[in-house]
Amino acid sequence: MINNATKIFIFLALCIKLSLCFTYRMFPNENACFYGIVEKPGEKIGFYFAVQSGGAFDIDYEVSGPNGKIVLNGYSERQGEYVFTSQMAGDYQFCFSNTMSTFAEKMVDFEITIEHELKESAPLSETSEKVLSPMEQSLNYIANKLNVIQKYARYFRTRQNRNHSTVISTEDKVFWFALFESILIVTMSVLQVVFIRKFFSTSKGRI
């Protein structure tokens, strides 16, 4: 007899999803590449990235296959999410470029997902299949909901970081504008006093 825990383990073993999540600091004029290994053609590859901070929140990216052919590329993009089917097995290259920035460092969140759909190596009995089928549906439903929650969490995190950066930038601008305005008011006041004293001094001399 196969208990429920064993059935869940078998299901998870048959549906493997390899997900690599990273946060990387891109220095000015830096190129950084990461790799994902595809075992066979036809596997689904997911690629997500979002610039969390730095500069204008933009980055150049390029995805190329094992033969060096470019699969995806973009310039000055803030974020992106793509899913494509691999045409061949091998190492897929995911590169980011910050060569457009001379001074600005950037924090980039990205995720590389490679989905392996494995077939069952040893067939289960008819009774086990009937019992496992509802579990598969439940687990797929939970997995889909978790993916939706994960996407929303990433979206709100990106929005929070960008809004925070906007607030900090606005705060700096308000501070320097207020400082300049204060200096200008003090300067105008001093000049008014000087001009008025000079005016009365000149009038008194004429009398």
Residue frames relative to the residue before (quaternion, step in Angstrom):
aa qw qx qy qz dx dy dz
M 1.0000 0.0000 0.0000 0.0000 0.00 0.00 0.00
I 0.2584 -0.7521 0.5890 0.1434 3.54 -0.99 0.83
N 0.3060 -0.7702 0.5287 0.1836 3.57 -0.60 1.10
N 0.7156 -0.4736 0.3049 0.4132 3.55 -1.31 0.28
A 0.6351 0.5400 -0.3332 0.4404 3.60 0.96 -0.84
T 0.6564 0.5077 -0.3097 0.4641 3.58 1.00 -0.85
K 0.6447 0.5261 -0.3215 0.4518 3.58 1.03 -0.81
I 0.6445 0.5081 -0.3191 0.4739 3.56 1.00 -0.82
F 0.6432 0.5224 -0.3187 0.4603 3.57 1.00 -0.84
I 0.6476 0.5126 -0.3203 0.4639 3.58 0.98 -0.86
F 0.6496 0.5206 -0.3216 0.4512 3.57 0.96 -0.85
L 0.6754 0.4819 -0.2952 0.4738 3.58 0.93 -0.88
A 0.6405 0.5229 -0.3265 0.4581 3.58 1.08 -0.65
L 0.6782 0.4908 -0.2872 0.4654 3.55 1.12 -0.67
C 0.7449 0.2845 -0.1690 0.5793 3.60 1.21 -0.50
I 0.0160 0.8300 -0.5535 0.0670 3.55 0.20 1.30
K 0.0345 -0.7812 0.6233 0.0010 3.53 -0.93 0.92
L 0.1550 -0.8025 0.5738 0.0518 3.55 -0.44 1.22
S 0.0193 0.8180 -0.5706 0.0694 3.57 -0.54 1.18
L 0.0988 -0.7944 0.5990 0.0188 3.55 -0.79 1.06
C 0.0449 -0.8088 0.5859 -0.0224 3.59 -0.54 1.20
F 0.0238 0.8126 -0.5784 0.0676 3.56 -0.80 1.00
T 0.1576 -0.7004 0.6770 0.1618 3.50 -1.41 0.31
Y 0.0386 -0.8311 0.5528 -0.0462 3.55 -0.57 1.17
R 0.3234 -0.7304 0.5727 0.1845 3.57 -1.05 0.86
M 0.1799 -0.7879 0.5847 0.0707 3.55 -0.62 1.19
F 0.2682 -0.7616 0.5720 0.1441 3.56 -0.69 1.10
P 0.6576 -0.5071 0.3576 0.4271 3.62 -1.17 0.37
N 0.8475 0.1206 -0.1323 0.4996 3.56 -1.07 0.87
E 0.4827 0.6740 -0.4294 0.3581 3.59 1.15 0.55
N 0.1555 -0.7298 0.6563 0.1120 3.51 -1.28 0.64
A 0.0125 -0.8038 0.5940 -0.0315 3.59 -0.82 0.98
C 0.0911 -0.8045 0.5867 0.0129 3.57 -0.92 0.97
F 0.1065 -0.7665 0.6323 0.0373 3.53 -1.16 0.76
Y 0.2758 -0.7962 0.5295 0.0977 3.55 -1.15 0.65
G 0.0936 -0.7575 0.6434 0.0592 3.52 -1.23 0.69
I 0.3135 -0.7691 0.5352 0.1542 3.55 -0.91 0.98
V 0.1537 -0.7652 0.6224 0.0589 3.55 -0.85 1.08
E 0.3705 -0.7771 0.4730 0.1872 3.55 -0.70 1.10
K 0.8096 -0.0148 0.0396 0.5855 3.58 1.07 -0.69
P 0.6013 -0.5643 0.4081 0.3917 3.61 -1.15 0.49
G 0.7351 0.4286 -0.3132 0.4216 3.53 -1.20 0.58
E 0.5227 0.6274 -0.4254 0.3900 3.59 1.23 -0.03
K 0.4613 -0.6760 0.5088 0.2671 3.54 -1.14 0.73
I 0.1014 -0.7785 0.6185 0.0318 3.57 -0.99 0.94
G 0.1240 -0.7896 0.5992 0.0466 3.55 -0.79 1.05
F 0.0394 -0.7960 0.6036 -0.0212 3.55 -0.96 0.90
Y 0.0394 0.7888 -0.6078 0.0826 3.54 -0.71 1.16
F 0.0975 0.7763 -0.6209 0.0480 3.57 -1.10 0.71
A 0.0192 0.7704 -0.6371 0.0143 3.54 -1.26 0.51
V 0.3532 -0.7150 0.5661 0.2085 3.56 -0.92 0.96
Q 0.2570 -0.8143 0.5091 0.1084 3.57 -0.54 1.20
S 0.8045 -0.0651 0.0655 0.5867 3.60 1.05 -0.63
G 0.6692 0.5287 -0.3762 0.3620 3.52 -1.33 0.38
G 0.8640 0.0339 -0.0437 0.5004 3.54 -0.97 0.95
A 0.7414 -0.3305 0.2974 0.5026 3.54 -0.92 -1.00
F 0.5257 -0.6550 0.3906 0.3767 3.61 1.24 0.48
D 0.5536 0.5971 -0.4060 0.4150 3.60 0.99 0.75
I 0.0301 -0.7799 0.6249 -0.0193 3.55 -1.23 0.62
D 0.3641 -0.6814 0.5820 0.2537 3.56 -1.25 0.50
Y 0.0303 -0.8066 0.5903 0.0011 3.58 -1.01 0.76
E 0.0278 -0.7809 0.6240 0.0053 3.53 -1.28 0.47
V 0.1110 -0.7685 0.6289 0.0396 3.55 -0.99 0.94
S 0.0080 0.8095 -0.5852 0.0464 3.56 -0.75 1.05
G 0.4934 -0.6834 0.4710 0.2603 3.53 -1.19 0.67
P 0.7439 -0.4039 0.2857 0.4492 3.58 -1.30 -0.04
N 0.6898 0.4635 -0.2758 0.4830 3.59 1.15 -0.59
G 0.5834 -0.6065 0.3605 0.4023 3.61 1.29 0.09
K 0.4992 0.6540 -0.4300 0.3717 3.59 1.26 -0.07
I 0.4411 -0.7035 0.4963 0.2533 3.58 -0.93 0.96
V 0.2417 -0.7745 0.5738 0.1121 3.56 -0.82 1.09
L 0.7840 -0.0181 0.0539 0.6181 3.58 0.95 -0.96
N 0.1326 0.7719 -0.6205 0.0407 3.56 -1.18 0.52
G 0.0477 0.7906 -0.6087 0.0453 3.53 -1.24 0.47
Y 0.2545 -0.7725 0.5699 0.1169 3.54 -1.21 0.56
S 0.8531 0.0399 -0.0738 0.5150 3.53 -1.02 0.94
E 0.3260 0.7416 -0.5105 0.2882 3.55 0.92 0.97
R 0.4158 -0.7122 0.5108 0.2427 3.57 -1.05 0.76
Q 0.7765 -0.1527 0.1184 0.5997 3.56 1.01 -0.79
G 0.0114 0.7982 -0.6021 0.0152 3.54 -1.28 0.32
E 0.0806 -0.7718 0.6294 0.0407 3.52 -1.23 0.55
Y 0.0439 0.8192 -0.5614 0.1091 3.54 -0.57 1.21
V 0.0856 -0.7474 0.6558 0.0638 3.53 -1.28 0.58
F 0.0971 0.7910 -0.5978 0.0869 3.57 -0.81 0.99
T 0.4672 -0.6711 0.5114 0.2640 3.53 -1.30 0.42
S 0.4334 -0.7074 0.4953 0.2577 3.56 -0.83 0.99
Q 0.3465 -0.7514 0.5335 0.1749 3.54 -1.02 0.88
M 0.7931 0.0629 -0.0237 0.6053 3.56 1.23 -0.42
A 0.5301 -0.6137 0.4829 0.3302 3.53 -1.28 0.40
G 0.4798 0.6613 -0.4910 0.3022 3.55 -1.22 0.51
D 0.6793 -0.4761 0.3768 0.4123 3.54 -1.34 -0.31
Y 0.1682 -0.7622 0.6198 0.0808 3.56 -0.82 1.06
Q 0.2739 -0.7932 0.5341 0.1026 3.54 -0.86 1.05
F 0.0970 -0.7797 0.6185 0.0111 3.56 -0.89 1.07
C 0.0109 -0.8421 0.5351 -0.0667 3.57 -0.33 1.29
F 0.1475 -0.7446 0.6450 0.0887 3.52 -1.25 0.70
S 0.1174 -0.7925 0.5967 0.0460 3.55 -1.11 0.73
N 0.1005 -0.7854 0.6100 0.0297 3.55 -0.94 0.99
T 0.2598 0.8089 -0.4921 0.1900 3.56 1.13 0.65
M 0.5934 0.5771 -0.3793 0.4135 3.61 1.19 -0.33
S 0.6788 0.4662 -0.2814 0.4926 3.60 1.24 -0.35
T 0.2961 -0.7649 0.5517 0.1513 3.54 -0.90 0.97
F 0.8156 0.1848 -0.0738 0.5434 3.58 1.02 -0.79
A 0.6703 0.5580 -0.3055 0.3821 3.59 1.03 -0.74
E 0.2559 -0.7151 0.6321 0.1540 3.53 -1.03 0.94
K 0.1458 -0.8000 0.5787 0.0612 3.58 -1.11 0.64
M 0.2779 -0.7268 0.6072 0.1608 3.52 -1.14 0.81
V 0.0705 -0.8115 0.5797 -0.0187 3.56 -0.66 1.17
D 0.1879 -0.7337 0.6439 0.1082 3.54 -0.92 1.01
F 0.1314 0.7930 -0.5900 0.0767 3.56 -0.90 0.85
E 0.1588 -0.7754 0.6086 0.0559 3.50 -1.24 0.60
I 0.1277 -0.7652 0.6294 0.0448 3.53 -0.96 1.00
T 0.0421 -0.8146 0.5777 -0.0293 3.56 -0.59 1.16
I 0.0356 -0.7787 0.6262 -0.0161 3.55 -0.81 1.08
E 0.1584 -0.8256 0.5399 0.0413 3.55 -0.51 1.21
H 0.1436 -0.7801 0.6071 0.0462 3.53 -0.73 1.15
E 0.1374 -0.7829 0.6034 0.0636 3.57 -0.68 1.11
L 0.0690 -0.8317 0.5505 -0.0207 3.53 -0.18 1.34
K 0.3849 -0.7057 0.5449 0.2386 3.52 -1.04 0.71
E 0.6137 -0.5664 0.4146 0.3615 3.49 -1.23 0.51
S 0.3617 -0.7600 0.5006 0.2022 3.55 -0.71 1.09
A 0.7853 0.1532 -0.0830 0.5941 3.57 1.01 -0.80
P 0.3821 -0.7484 0.4831 0.2459 3.63 -0.53 1.08
L 0.3867 -0.7011 0.5508 0.2358 3.53 -1.10 0.80
S 0.6123 -0.5338 0.4230 0.4015 3.53 -1.26 0.22
E 0.6666 -0.5042 0.3530 0.4205 3.59 -1.25 0.31
T 0.6321 0.5326 -0.3316 0.4547 3.55 1.05 -0.76
S 0.6596 0.5072 -0.3081 0.4612 3.56 0.95 -0.87
E 0.6480 0.5212 -0.3262 0.4494 3.59 0.97 -0.80
K 0.6488 0.5187 -0.3215 0.4545 3.58 0.99 -0.80
V 0.6804 0.4720 -0.2864 0.4818 3.55 1.07 -0.79
L 0.6799 0.5138 -0.2901 0.4355 3.57 1.04 -0.79
S 0.5719 0.6346 -0.3775 0.3574 3.59 1.06 -0.66
P 0.6729 0.4597 -0.3238 0.4807 3.67 0.81 -0.75
M 0.6144 0.5404 -0.3462 0.4590 3.57 1.10 -0.68
E 0.6278 0.5322 -0.3361 0.4579 3.56 0.99 -0.80
Q 0.6628 0.5022 -0.3095 0.4612 3.56 0.91 -0.89
S 0.6621 0.5035 -0.3071 0.4624 3.58 0.95 -0.86
L 0.6784 0.4856 -0.2965 0.4649 3.57 0.92 -0.90
N 0.6335 0.5162 -0.3341 0.4696 3.58 1.02 -0.71
Y 0.6345 0.5276 -0.3216 0.4643 3.57 1.02 -0.82
I 0.6674 0.4897 -0.2961 0.4765 3.58 0.94 -0.93
A 0.6495 0.5211 -0.3227 0.4500 3.59 0.95 -0.87
N 0.6512 0.5091 -0.3207 0.4626 3.60 0.96 -0.82
K 0.6581 0.5019 -0.3100 0.4679 3.58 0.95 -0.85
L 0.6468 0.5117 -0.3214 0.4654 3.58 1.00 -0.77
N 0.6283 0.5261 -0.3338 0.4659 3.58 1.05 -0.71
V 0.6365 0.5178 -0.3234 0.4713 3.58 1.03 -0.79
I 0.6535 0.5065 -0.3075 0.4709 3.58 0.96 -0.90
Q 0.6419 0.5261 -0.3205 0.4566 3.58 1.00 -0.83
K 0.6507 0.5105 -0.3201 0.4621 3.61 0.97 -0.81
Y 0.6515 0.5015 -0.3150 0.4742 3.58 0.97 -0.85
A 0.6443 0.5262 -0.3243 0.4504 3.59 0.97 -0.84
R 0.6580 0.4925 -0.3102 0.4778 3.58 0.97 -0.82
Y 0.6395 0.5320 -0.3275 0.4481 3.57 0.98 -0.85
F 0.7069 0.4535 -0.2722 0.4697 3.59 0.83 -0.97
R 0.6065 0.5389 -0.3613 0.4595 3.59 1.08 -0.58
T 0.6551 0.5014 -0.3088 0.4734 3.56 0.96 -0.87
R 0.6504 0.5087 -0.3156 0.4676 3.58 0.94 -0.86
Q 0.6497 0.5242 -0.3213 0.4472 3.58 0.95 -0.86
N 0.6742 0.4944 -0.3012 0.4585 3.58 0.88 -0.93
R 0.6841 0.4760 -0.2978 0.4656 3.59 0.92 -0.84
N 0.6466 0.5029 -0.3242 0.4732 3.58 1.00 -0.75
H 0.6248 0.5283 -0.3343 0.4678 3.57 1.05 -0.74
S 0.6508 0.5023 -0.3136 0.4752 3.57 0.97 -0.83
T 0.6372 0.5206 -0.3275 0.4645 3.61 1.02 -0.76
V 0.6424 0.5212 -0.3178 0.4635 3.58 1.01 -0.83
I 0.6574 0.5020 -0.3102 0.4686 3.59 0.93 -0.89
S 0.6570 0.5071 -0.3094 0.4642 3.58 0.95 -0.88
T 0.6580 0.4983 -0.3054 0.4748 3.59 0.96 -0.88
E 0.6304 0.5374 -0.3295 0.4530 3.57 1.00 -0.79
D 0.6513 0.5038 -0.3125 0.4737 3.59 0.96 -0.83
K 0.6597 0.5092 -0.3124 0.4559 3.56 0.94 -0.88
V 0.6490 0.5105 -0.3141 0.4685 3.60 0.98 -0.85
F 0.6418 0.5321 -0.3252 0.4463 3.58 0.98 -0.83
W 0.7105 0.4465 -0.2722 0.4709 3.58 0.79 -1.01
F 0.6245 0.5224 -0.3475 0.4651 3.60 1.07 -0.65
A 0.6552 0.5005 -0.3104 0.4731 3.60 0.98 -0.85
L 0.6423 0.5156 -0.3251 0.4647 3.58 1.02 -0.79
F 0.6560 0.5015 -0.3077 0.4726 3.58 0.95 -0.89
E 0.6500 0.5196 -0.3142 0.4570 3.56 1.01 -0.86
S 0.6495 0.5152 -0.3144 0.4624 3.59 1.00 -0.82
I 0.6494 0.5038 -0.3125 0.4762 3.58 0.98 -0.87
L 0.6472 0.5258 -0.3168 0.4520 3.58 1.00 -0.85
I 0.6549 0.5072 -0.3118 0.4654 3.61 0.97 -0.87
V 0.6549 0.5005 -0.3139 0.4712 3.60 0.93 -0.87
T 0.6535 0.5174 -0.3124 0.4557 3.58 0.96 -0.88
M 0.6616 0.4986 -0.3048 0.4699 3.60 0.96 -0.89
S 0.6343 0.5301 -0.3301 0.4557 3.61 1.04 -0.77
V 0.6587 0.4981 -0.3066 0.4733 3.57 0.94 -0.90
L 0.6648 0.4987 -0.3105 0.4614 3.59 0.93 -0.86
Q 0.6236 0.5346 -0.3421 0.4564 3.60 1.02 -0.72
V 0.6512 0.5042 -0.3143 0.4722 3.58 0.96 -0.88
V 0.6595 0.5077 -0.3131 0.4575 3.58 0.92 -0.89
F 0.6849 0.4836 -0.2964 0.4574 3.59 0.84 -0.92
I 0.6494 0.5091 -0.3252 0.4619 3.62 0.98 -0.81
R 0.6574 0.4951 -0.3157 0.4724 3.61 0.93 -0.84
K 0.6508 0.5069 -0.3166 0.4682 3.55 1.00 -0.81
F 0.6310 0.5454 -0.3283 0.4433 3.59 1.04 -0.80
F 0.7024 0.4483 -0.2705 0.4822 3.57 0.85 -0.99
S 0.6213 0.5342 -0.3503 0.4538 3.58 1.03 -0.65
T 0.6615 0.4917 -0.3056 0.4768 3.59 0.99 -0.79
S 0.6484 0.5147 -0.3198 0.4609 3.62 0.97 -0.82
K 0.6568 0.5158 -0.3117 0.4533 3.61 0.93 -0.82
G 0.6451 0.5196 -0.3204 0.4594 3.56 1.03 -0.75
R 0.6480 0.5120 -0.3263 0.4600 3.60 1.00 -0.67
I 0.6425 0.5147 -0.3348 0.4584 3.60 1.01 -0.77
